[in-house]
Amino acid sequence: MSDTKPQKKEIEKTAAQKVSKFGSFIAGGMAACIAVTFTNPIELVKIRMQLQGELAAVGQKVYRNPIQGMGVIFRNEGIRGLQKGLVAAYIYQIGLNGSRLGFYEPIRNALNSTFYPNEESHKIQKVSINVAAGASSGIIGAVIGSPLFLVKTRMQSYSDAIKIGEQTHYRNVWNGLSTIARTEGFKGLFRGIDAAILRTGAGSSVQLPIYNTAKNFLLKNDLMKDGPGLHLTASTISGLGVAVVMNPWDVILTRIYNQKGNLYKGPVDCFVKTVRTEGISALYKGFQAQILRIAPHTIICLTFMEQTMKLVYSVESKILGHN
């Protein structure tokens, strides 16, 4: 009878941990663009729901819920109206999620190597480090993508049929960016960047940590096997967490981006004015649409990210000769 002890199974690096920084950026952006194609109409409704009744004691109820809201937009603006701002959303997603998803692993590994130098960084799963890495990568993405989110918000809030919030008309993404630069200067392109950092940092700080925690918990407890079903379940849990944490900051960001003048001096001023006039519940305006948007978006994005990371790593392996 052999007394040899069974070897502990070695944890292998995933494709996300082996791919280059540039490859991570590309894979993250690809996954996000696939997701936003499906969720852009709900994002549009969410923005209008967040703006209706702005700083009014009795709010408008043009858009009562996401499904009814999409119906209103379809009847008045057609199918193209439901995809307003899609091109801006694509470019924004590449900048935001390419950074948020692409820089997450490199930052996490760097932090793990700094605080746990005697262990292999890809094997370490510390919630505090995962949260810090998620927030940091999200803030990078928020800064890069802010001008596109600004244009996207204004394009999606604009309607000839039903006017909600301040109305700004841009013919396309380039027209929006050039108009803002011409009328408001370079600083105008980064109007609301502080609110964007708060919103994206809050969402990113929980998105990937919850996803990884849920996935590792399900694997370690043999509740699910690695595969699409596991990715879908972990993505759903992550999406719900992101929606709860991010919605108040999302309302504030939408209102700051959509303003033409200086109604709000910054995110704190917007927060105070909104709560004072409309009550604390105003911070969760559009929450139904947020759930309907963020859950599918996170599910599609993170599920496809597993595949795009493998695809990019496969391409890099062929080009660079990696094993």
C-alpha positions in Angstrom: 0.0 0.0 0.0 1.5 3.3 -1.1 2.0 6.0 1.6 2.5 8.6 -1.0 0.4 11.6 -0.2 -1.9 12.9 -3.0 -0.5 15.9 -4.8 -2.3 19.1 -4.2 -3.9 20.2 -7.4 -2.0 23.2 -8.9 -4.1 26.2 -9.7 -3.4 27.2 -13.3 -3.5 30.7 -14.6 -6.6 31.5 -16.6 -6.5 33.1 -20.0 -7.4 36.5 -18.4 -4.3 36.2 -16.2 -2.0 35.1 -19.1 -3.1 37.6 -21.7 -1.1 40.9 -22.2 -2.3 44.2 -20.9 -3.2 45.3 -24.5 -4.9 42.0 -25.1 -7.0 42.5 -21.9 -8.0 45.9 -23.1 -9.2 44.6 -26.5 -10.9 41.5 -25.0 -12.7 43.7 -22.4 -13.8 46.2 -25.0 -15.1 43.5 -27.4 -17.2 41.9 -24.7 -18.6 45.2 -23.6 -19.6 46.2 -27.1 -21.5 42.9 -27.6 -23.4 43.6 -24.4 -24.3 47.2 -25.1 -25.9 46.3 -28.4 -28.6 44.5 -26.5 -28.9 46.8 -23.5 -28.7 50.3 -25.1 -32.5 50.7 -25.4 -32.9 50.1 -21.7 -30.1 52.5 -21.0 -31.9 55.2 -23.0 -35.1 54.6 -20.9 -33.1 54.7 -17.7 -31.6 58.1 -18.5 -35.0 59.6 -19.3 -36.5 58.1 -16.1 -33.7 59.6 -14.1 -34.2 63.1 -15.6 -38.0 63.2 -15.4 -39.3 65.4 -12.6 -35.8 66.9 -12.1 -35.8 69.2 -9.1 -39.6 69.2 -9.0 -41.6 68.4 -5.9 -44.2 66.5 -8.0 -42.4 64.6 -10.7 -43.5 63.8 -14.2 -44.6 60.3 -15.0 -44.2 60.1 -18.8 -42.0 57.0 -18.4 -43.7 54.9 -15.6 -41.5 51.7 -16.0 -38.9 50.4 -18.4 -41.2 48.3 -20.6 -43.9 51.1 -20.9 -41.0 53.6 -21.5 -39.6 51.7 -24.4 -43.1 51.5 -25.8 -43.5 55.3 -25.6 -40.2 55.8 -27.3 -41.0 53.3 -30.0 -44.4 54.9 -30.8 -43.0 58.4 -30.9 -39.4 57.9 -32.3 -39.4 54.5 -34.0 -36.9 51.7 -33.8 -34.0 54.1 -34.4 -35.1 56.1 -31.4 -34.5 53.1 -29.2 -30.9 52.9 -30.3 -30.0 56.6 -29.9 -26.4 57.1 -28.9 -25.4 53.5 -29.8 -22.2 54.6 -31.6 -21.2 56.8 -28.7 -22.0 53.9 -26.4 -19.7 51.6 -28.4 -16.7 53.9 -28.2 -17.5 54.6 -24.6 -17.6 50.9 -23.7 -14.3 50.3 -25.4 -12.7 53.1 -23.3 -14.5 52.3 -20.1 -14.8 48.6 -20.0 -11.7 48.0 -22.0 -9.9 49.7 -19.1 -12.1 48.4 -16.3 -11.9 44.8 -17.4 -8.5 45.0 -19.0 -6.6 46.7 -16.2 -8.3 44.7 -13.4 -6.1 41.6 -13.5 -2.8 43.6 -13.9 -3.6 45.9 -11.0 -4.8 43.0 -8.9 -1.6 41.1 -9.6 0.5 44.1 -8.8 -1.2 44.6 -5.5 -1.0 40.9 -4.6 2.7 40.9 -5.5 3.3 44.0 -3.3 1.4 42.8 -0.2 2.1 39.0 -0.7 5.5 38.8 -2.3 6.1 35.2 -1.3 3.0 33.8 -3.0 2.0 33.5 -6.7 -0.2 36.5 -7.3 -2.8 34.7 -9.5 -3.6 32.3 -6.7 -4.5 35.0 -4.2 -8.1 36.1 -3.8 -8.4 38.8 -1.2 -11.7 40.8 -1.1 -10.0 44.1 -0.1 -7.4 43.8 -3.0 -10.1 42.8 -5.5 -12.2 45.8 -4.5 -9.3 48.2 -4.8 -8.3 46.7 -8.2 -11.9 47.0 -9.4 -12.3 50.6 -8.3 -8.9 51.6 -9.7 -9.5 50.1 -13.1 -13.0 51.6 -13.1 -11.7 55.1 -12.4 -9.1 54.8 -15.3 -12.0 53.8 -17.6 -14.2 56.7 -16.3 -11.6 59.3 -17.1 -10.9 57.8 -20.6 -14.6 57.4 -21.5 -16.1 60.5 -19.9 -16.4 62.7 -23.0 -18.2 59.9 -24.8 -20.6 59.3 -21.9 -21.3 63.0 -21.9 -22.3 63.0 -25.6 -24.2 59.7 -25.2 -26.3 61.1 -22.3 -27.3 64.2 -24.2 -28.1 62.3 -27.4 -30.2 59.8 -25.5 -32.1 62.5 -23.5 -33.0 64.4 -26.6 -36.5 63.9 -28.1 -38.6 66.0 -30.6 -41.7 64.3 -29.2 -41.4 64.3 -25.4 -39.0 66.8 -23.8 -37.5 65.5 -20.5 -34.8 67.5 -18.9 -32.6 70.0 -20.8 -32.5 69.3 -24.5 -29.3 69.3 -26.5 -29.3 68.1 -30.1 -26.2 66.5 -31.8 -26.3 65.0 -35.3 -23.7 62.4 -34.4 -20.8 61.6 -32.0 -18.3 63.8 -33.8 -20.8 66.7 -34.0 -21.3 66.4 -30.2 -17.7 66.3 -29.3 -16.7 69.2 -31.6 -19.7 71.3 -30.5 -18.8 70.9 -26.8 -15.1 71.6 -27.5 -16.1 74.7 -29.5 -18.7 76.1 -27.1 -17.4 74.9 -23.7 -13.7 74.4 -24.4 -11.6 71.3 -23.7 -12.7 71.4 -20.0 -16.2 71.1 -21.2 -15.5 67.6 -22.6 -14.7 66.5 -19.1 -17.7 68.2 -17.4 -18.8 65.9 -14.5 -15.6 63.9 -14.4 -15.7 63.8 -10.6 -19.3 62.4 -10.7 -18.1 59.8 -13.3 -15.3 58.7 -11.1 -17.7 58.3 -8.1 -20.2 56.4 -10.2 -17.8 54.1 -12.0 -15.5 53.6 -9.0 -18.5 52.5 -7.0 -19.8 50.1 -9.6 -16.4 48.7 -10.6 -15.4 48.2 -7.0 -18.1 45.5 -6.6 -18.6 44.1 -10.2 -15.6 41.9 -10.7 -15.0 41.1 -7.0 -18.6 39.9 -6.6 -18.2 37.9 -9.8 -15.0 36.3 -8.8 -16.2 35.7 -5.2 -19.4 34.1 -6.4 -17.6 32.0 -9.0 -14.9 30.8 -6.6 -17.5 30.0 -3.9 -19.6 27.9 -6.3 -16.5 26.1 -7.6 -14.9 25.4 -4.2 -18.2 24.1 -2.7 -18.8 21.9 -5.8 -22.1 23.6 -6.4 -21.4 24.1 -10.1 -18.7 23.1 -12.6 -16.7 25.6 -14.6 -18.5 26.5 -17.8 -21.2 28.9 -19.3 -23.7 28.0 -16.5 -21.3 29.1 -13.8 -20.3 32.3 -15.6 -24.0 33.1 -16.1 -24.8 32.6 -12.4 -21.9 34.6 -11.1 -22.6 37.4 -13.6 -26.2 37.6 -12.4 -25.2 37.9 -8.8 -22.6 40.5 -9.8 -25.1 42.5 -11.9 -27.6 42.8 -9.0 -24.8 44.0 -6.6 -23.6 46.6 -9.1 -27.2 48.0 -9.6 -27.8 48.6 -5.9 -24.4 50.3 -5.3 -24.3 52.4 -8.5 -27.8 53.7 -9.0 -27.6 56.8 -6.8 -24.3 57.9 -8.4 -25.8 57.1 -11.8 -28.7 59.5 -11.2 -26.3 62.3 -10.2 -24.0 61.7 -13.2 -26.9 61.7 -15.7 -28.2 65.0 -14.4 -24.8 66.7 -14.3 -23.9 65.5 -17.8 -27.3 66.6 -19.2 -27.2 70.1 -17.8 -26.4 73.0 -20.2 -25.5 75.6 -17.7 -24.4 75.4 -14.1 -27.5 74.1 -12.3 -25.2 71.8 -10.3 -21.8 72.9 -9.1 -20.7 69.2 -8.7 -21.8 65.8 -7.5 -22.3 66.8 -3.9 -24.4 69.9 -4.8 -26.5 67.7 -7.2 -26.9 65.1 -4.4 -28.1 67.7 -1.9 -30.5 69.5 -4.3 -32.0 66.3 -5.6 -32.7 64.8 -2.1 -33.9 68.2 -0.7 -36.4 68.7 -3.5 -37.4 65.2 -4.5 -36.6 63.1 -1.5 -34.1 60.3 -0.9 -36.1 58.0 -3.2 -35.1 60.2 -6.2 -31.6 58.6 -6.0 -33.2 55.4 -7.1 -35.1 56.8 -10.0 -34.8 54.4 -13.0 -33.8 51.6 -10.7 -36.1 49.1 -12.5 -34.4 50.0 -15.8 -31.0 49.9 -14.0 -31.7 46.3 -13.0 -33.0 45.4 -16.5 -29.9 47.0 -18.0 -27.1 46.2 -15.6 -28.0 42.6 -15.0 -28.1 41.6 -18.7 -25.2 43.8 -19.5 -23.0 42.3 -16.8 -24.2 38.8 -17.7 -23.5 39.2 -21.4 -20.3 41.2 -20.8 -18.6 38.9 -18.3 -19.8 35.7 -20.0 -18.4 36.9 -23.3 -15.3 38.2 -21.6 -14.4 34.6 -20.7 -14.5 33.8 -24.4 -12.9 37.0 -25.8 -10.0 36.6 -23.3 -9.5 33.0 -24.6 -9.7 34.3 -28.2 -7.2 37.1 -27.7 -4.9 34.8 -25.8 -5.1 32.3 -28.6 -4.2 35.0 -31.1 -1.3 36.3 -29.0 0.0 32.8 -28.5 0.2 32.2 -32.2 1.8 35.6 -32.9 4.2 35.7 -30.0 4.8 31.9 -29.7 3.5 31.7 -26.0 2.6 28.4 -24.6 
